[in-house]
């Protein structure tokens, strides 16, 4: 039963990551903003790394019936954040634009991933599986933070431009 549940969660996770990758790729293709294209391309690459990581875990689990200890992720969310959250980006994207709507939708994707991975980490009995899902939840939380910070910057800009401040 536990083996079936583990495989089901892995398949769900791979599908979720593939959908995220496809979403980000489509947004990168459709945006007119070079800065937004950088964000969406970077996020698509991150999701691709997740798919590859989970696919290796899936193959190993099918073959060996257990998870491997996850290697530490070499990408740092702070590095990615500084790379893509620029003043130029905020200038290029309106808070009510297509890109802003995509960022909001992407936040929902990342939230679902964090919830899925956190829940499975809490349920898992295999210490390597538990560690893997905690690690993935943290990685996705970093993505969510990047998108949240960008969304907040866009919101602040539109509030300022429209004089929504009470003072």
C-alpha positions as CSV (number, residue, x, y, z in Angstrom):
1,X,0.0,0.0,0.0
2,X,2.8,2.5,1.0
3,X,4.6,1.6,-2.3
4,X,1.5,2.3,-4.3
5,X,1.0,5.6,-2.5
6,X,4.6,6.6,-3.1
7,X,4.4,6.0,-6.8
8,X,1.1,7.8,-7.0
9,X,2.6,10.9,-5.3
10,X,5.7,10.8,-7.5
11,X,3.5,10.6,-10.7
12,X,1.4,13.4,-9.4
13,X,4.5,15.5,-8.6
14,X,6.0,14.9,-12.1
15,X,2.8,15.9,-13.8
16,X,2.5,19.0,-11.6
17,X,6.0,20.0,-12.5
18,X,5.5,19.3,-16.2
19,X,2.4,21.5,-16.2
20,X,4.3,24.3,-14.4
21,X,7.1,24.0,-17.0
22,X,4.6,24.2,-19.9
23,X,2.9,27.2,-18.3
24,X,6.1,29.1,-17.8
25,X,7.3,28.3,-21.3
26,X,4.0,29.5,-22.8
27,X,4.2,32.7,-20.8
28,X,7.8,33.3,-21.9
29,X,6.7,32.8,-25.5
30,X,3.7,35.2,-25.3
31,X,5.1,38.1,-23.3
32,X,6.3,41.2,-25.0
33,X,8.5,42.1,-22.0
34,X,12.1,40.9,-22.2
35,X,12.4,41.1,-18.4
36,X,9.3,39.0,-17.9
37,X,10.5,36.6,-20.5
38,X,13.7,36.1,-18.3
39,X,11.5,35.3,-15.3
40,X,9.3,32.8,-17.1
41,X,12.3,31.2,-18.8
42,X,14.2,30.8,-15.5
43,X,11.1,29.4,-13.8
44,X,10.6,26.9,-16.7
45,X,14.2,25.8,-16.3
46,X,13.7,25.3,-12.6
47,X,10.6,23.2,-13.2
48,X,12.5,21.1,-15.8
49,X,15.1,20.4,-13.1
50,X,12.3,19.3,-10.8
51,X,10.9,16.9,-13.5
52,X,14.4,15.4,-14.0
53,X,15.0,15.0,-10.3
54,X,11.6,13.4,-9.7
55,X,12.0,11.2,-12.8
56,X,15.2,9.8,-11.4
57,X,13.6,9.2,-8.1
58,X,10.6,7.4,-9.8
59,X,12.9,5.2,-11.8
60,X,15.0,4.3,-8.8
61,X,11.9,3.6,-6.7
62,X,10.4,1.3,-9.4
63,X,13.6,-0.6,-9.7
64,X,14.8,-0.7,-6.0
65,X,11.6,-0.1,-4.1
66,X,13.1,2.8,-2.2
67,X,14.2,6.4,-2.5
68,X,17.7,7.6,-2.9
69,X,19.0,10.3,-0.6
70,X,18.5,13.6,-2.5
71,X,21.6,15.5,-3.5
72,X,21.5,19.1,-2.4
73,X,20.2,21.5,-5.0
74,X,22.9,23.8,-6.4
75,X,20.6,26.6,-7.3
76,X,19.9,29.3,-4.7
77,X,16.6,31.1,-4.7
78,X,18.3,34.3,-3.5
79,X,20.5,34.2,-6.6
80,X,17.5,33.7,-8.9
81,X,15.6,36.4,-7.1
82,X,18.3,39.0,-7.6
83,X,18.7,37.9,-11.2
84,X,15.1,38.3,-12.2
85,X,13.6,40.9,-9.8
86,X,14.7,44.1,-11.3
87,X,13.4,47.7,-11.4
88,X,13.2,47.3,-15.2
89,X,10.9,44.4,-14.8
90,X,8.5,46.4,-12.7
91,X,8.6,49.2,-15.2
92,X,7.8,46.8,-18.1
93,X,4.9,45.0,-16.4
94,X,1.7,46.7,-15.3
95,X,0.0,45.3,-12.2
96,X,-3.1,44.7,-14.4
97,X,-1.3,43.1,-17.4
98,X,-1.2,39.7,-18.9
99,X,2.2,39.1,-17.3
100,X,0.8,40.1,-13.8
101,X,-2.1,37.7,-14.2
102,X,0.4,35.0,-15.2
103,X,2.5,35.7,-12.1
104,X,-0.6,35.4,-9.9
105,X,-1.6,32.1,-11.6
106,X,2.0,30.9,-11.1
107,X,1.8,31.6,-7.4
108,X,-1.1,29.2,-7.2
109,X,0.9,26.5,-9.0
110,X,3.8,26.9,-6.6
111,X,1.4,26.9,-3.6
112,X,-0.1,23.6,-4.7
113,X,3.4,22.1,-5.1
114,X,4.4,23.2,-1.6
115,X,1.2,21.8,-0.2
116,X,1.6,18.4,-2.0
117,X,5.3,18.1,-1.0
118,X,4.8,19.2,2.6
119,X,1.9,16.8,3.1
120,X,3.8,13.9,1.7
121,X,6.9,14.7,3.7
122,X,4.7,14.6,6.9
123,X,3.2,11.2,5.8
124,X,6.3,9.5,4.5
125,X,8.0,6.8,6.5
126,X,11.1,6.4,4.4
127,X,13.6,9.0,5.7
128,X,15.0,9.6,2.2
129,X,11.5,10.2,0.8
130,X,10.7,12.5,3.8
131,X,13.9,14.5,3.1
132,X,13.2,14.6,-0.6
133,X,9.7,16.1,-0.2
134,X,10.9,18.5,2.5
135,X,13.6,19.7,0.2
136,X,11.2,20.0,-2.8
137,X,8.7,21.9,-0.6
138,X,11.5,24.4,0.4
139,X,12.6,24.8,-3.3
140,X,9.0,25.5,-4.3
141,X,8.5,27.9,-1.4
142,X,11.5,29.8,-2.7
143,X,9.8,30.1,-6.1
144,X,6.6,31.2,-4.5
145,X,8.5,33.9,-2.6
146,X,10.0,35.3,-5.8
147,X,6.6,35.5,-7.4
148,X,5.0,37.0,-4.3
149,X,7.7,39.6,-4.0
150,X,7.3,40.5,-7.7
151,X,3.5,40.6,-7.3
152,X,3.8,42.9,-4.3
153,X,6.2,45.3,-6.2
154,X,3.7,45.5,-9.0
155,X,0.8,46.1,-6.6
156,X,2.8,48.9,-4.8
157,X,3.6,50.5,-8.2
158,X,0.0,50.6,-9.3
159,X,-1.2,51.9,-5.9
160,X,1.4,54.6,-6.0
161,X,0.5,55.5,-9.6
162,X,-3.2,55.7,-8.8
163,X,-2.6,57.6,-5.5
164,X,-4.3,54.9,-3.4
165,X,-2.3,55.9,-0.4
166,X,-4.3,57.6,2.4
167,X,-1.5,60.2,3.1
